[in-house]
Amino acid sequence: MEKKYSNQPEQRQVFICDQQAIYAMGCGQLAKAHPMCNGYRMLTSLDEINNFNIGLSDGLLIIDCAIFDFDSSAVVNKINTLQQLFPLIILLNKDTPDFVLYQLIGLEVDVIVSRNMSSMEWNKAIEMACQRKVYFCQHTAERVLQLTQVMEKINLIERVNALSLYDKYILIRICEEASSKQIAAEMKHSKRTIEGHRTRLMQTLGVKNLAGLVKIALITKLYEHYLSNPGWYASFLLAKTSSL
């Protein structure tokens, strides 16, 4: 069944800036057939956009992400300026690195899609871009999910690395099912002090119980590091200093 689109007061002219000419032509034909679009033009560079008298209510810009130099600090201002003028659809290539996708999300680009999406996804991307709504095709959505999970893990590792050696040792001993009383005896501190550190660890790492602490120690490979370097942690016991 053919998808029905709501009537729009104005159609947009599509401008396609893509280094892959054959793909751009196919993209143009899809845009030409879309009820929200009023023809298309091919651009070889973004500088050509200045040759057309169009603005927010008239144009839709589809850009190959390879057009931008993401190693340059100027790219942020460039994309922000374009977003103020036009709805954007940014195309990801097969070899587009994750840091580029991460930057595009940070810049709040509404529509980010990959070249291998279906024609149905293309139509949806155009519709959502014209309405200034967020849309990822399935492939991009999967990449965003994976990237989010990676970033969460990186942030978690950074939080664990920022812990004092004292707290890391307590976390390790919790993994080994040592009680607060046992840990206190080893570190020559009171049970109450160890329990205070344990509570602070749960607050710092955002978990509700000891099982959550064990999970984090395993995910961040803190416990694995301990197993590989037991002597390094054992030497810490000589200091027996608390940061609480």
Steps between C-alpha positions, in 0.01 A plus 500: 500500500635842404586727793276806534658831590324793657460806276771760544446875439829518308726253326876516540762495232760235579871576472729198495870542574656157462838375383339184361326631187311183403357458849410871507303462175301212647442703814380786283245282323359385834480859618336609174225243550435607860188718551688730738768579243504726196782369284868479581836646412843339516784687671871426477578705811312681774630832370257468210206537737572875503407515131137418576250734660353254745443495872335316784157474339628390160791256516600158627871419504631143469873480572760226477679514839832459314453857376587624849847505655424367848864550602447875470345705780317701232272208423284574806420854386442380144243238595330730752469774235352258247250372756377853561433543128368161389368167619791257460538136412856379553614182328739262674738293291604143567837617632372798701673471841305498824645831616332672203163352591562604861571858389188514283285386791666758724421770243136389513469422130140386462529240223803270469475205261721248324523426131369145530157601629183400319291729276234497771758629749605765248142626475474507878831687529377771261169528682665531842763747378233726351322498835825561691462175693768252607538187288759225459465216252525151649871460427584838651278432802693178563830690480370766739397229748842334481672837534288586804594173664869556425488854639324381814773241551773758441340735753473215748867407453597863556304508826664179621846626402434818699443301820772501763710185525342450842150486348616282211637246746171496693316446170731211413451335839121536461536301176667229706202499739703639790292651779546854629644349817760301303599802289524717812736251663724489191518878468524573873190716498164473672212311350304825500765671286490220242121510492519876442730446203273227366197730517690778327608258225138409430407868481796592280445212257122528499408153626263390775670192643820297520406298192508826303850573628618154398350545153683830451831353615459228238376723217784749545750214541619633835481153648678353198780753552523396863532131409783587260676729748430371854837615631428860399183504707659307788766770534222750553410334830824635643364854473162433665376854446136599468365788292172508694 
